[in-house]
Amino acid sequence: MNKIYLSRVMKIIIFLLVAGFTTVSASSYSQQITLKGKNIPFSTAINAIRKQSGYTVFGAKKVLESASPISIDVKDMPLAQFLEKITQGQPIAYAIGGIGPAL
């Protein structure tokens, strides 16, 4: 086998792998959350994120316990918008990192 041919095949394979990983990565950031409830505990919304997206939400226990109950009715809302909605009016900020949201 020719070294040039082998080099080209390896470059094509690497390109396809990188393109595939990029697609998987982009789809993981577009997680959709559905939740409906009135005056539900903030922890219920956090559990919905974990169950529906597979992300684990990190935060100090005191911060999560200090959050007020929320009323929400959303269907297929992107994760970032959902976090924005549930933290609105709360003494909580969030950031989405490589492993998941942090409060």
C-alpha positions in Angstrom: 0.0 0.0 0.0 1.2 3.4 -0.8 2.1 5.8 2.1 0.3 8.7 0.4 -2.8 6.7 -0.1 -2.8 5.5 3.5 -2.2 9.1 4.7 -5.2 10.4 2.7 -7.5 7.6 4.0 -6.5 8.4 7.6 -7.1 12.1 7.1 -10.6 11.4 5.7 -11.4 9.1 8.6 -10.2 11.7 11.2 -12.3 14.4 9.5 -15.4 12.2 9.6 -14.9 11.4 13.2 -14.4 15.0 14.2 -17.5 16.0 12.2 -19.5 13.2 13.9 -18.4 14.3 17.4 -19.3 17.9 16.7 -22.8 16.9 15.7 -23.3 14.8 18.8 -22.0 17.7 20.9 -24.3 20.3 19.4 -27.4 18.1 19.8 -26.6 17.5 23.5 -26.8 21.3 24.1 -30.3 21.5 22.7 -32.0 19.4 25.4 -35.7 20.1 25.7 -37.5 20.3 29.1 -41.2 19.9 29.7 -42.7 20.8 33.1 -46.0 22.0 34.4 -46.9 22.9 38.0 -48.1 25.6 40.3 -46.1 26.5 43.4 -43.8 23.5 43.0 -40.5 23.3 45.0 -37.5 24.6 43.1 -35.9 21.1 43.6 -38.7 19.6 41.5 -37.6 21.7 38.5 -34.0 20.6 39.2 -35.1 17.0 39.2 -36.9 17.5 35.9 -33.7 18.8 34.4 -31.8 15.7 35.6 -34.5 13.2 34.4 -35.2 14.8 31.0 -31.8 15.9 29.9 -29.4 13.6 31.8 -27.5 16.6 33.2 -26.8 16.8 36.9 -27.3 20.2 38.4 -24.6 21.3 40.8 -25.2 23.9 43.5 -24.9 24.6 47.2 -27.6 23.0 49.3 -28.4 26.3 51.1 -28.8 28.1 47.8 -31.2 25.5 46.4 -33.2 25.4 49.7 -33.4 29.2 49.8 -35.2 29.3 46.4 -38.9 30.2 46.4 -41.5 27.8 44.9 -42.2 28.3 41.2 -45.2 28.1 38.9 -44.3 27.0 35.5 -46.0 25.6 32.3 -43.5 24.8 29.6 -43.3 22.3 26.8 -40.1 21.4 24.9 -38.2 24.4 26.1 -34.5 24.5 25.5 -32.5 23.9 28.7 -30.9 27.4 28.8 -34.3 29.1 28.4 -35.7 26.8 31.1 -33.0 27.7 33.5 -33.5 31.4 32.8 -37.2 31.0 33.5 -36.9 29.1 36.8 -34.2 31.4 38.1 -36.0 34.6 37.2 -36.8 36.5 40.4 -34.7 34.0 42.5 -31.5 34.8 44.4 -29.8 32.2 42.1 -27.5 32.5 39.1 -26.6 29.6 36.8 -23.9 28.6 34.3 -23.9 25.7 31.9 -20.5 24.0 31.7 -19.0 20.9 30.2 -20.7 18.5 32.7 -23.9 20.4 33.1 -25.6 23.3 34.8 -24.3 24.8 38.0 -26.3 27.0 40.4 
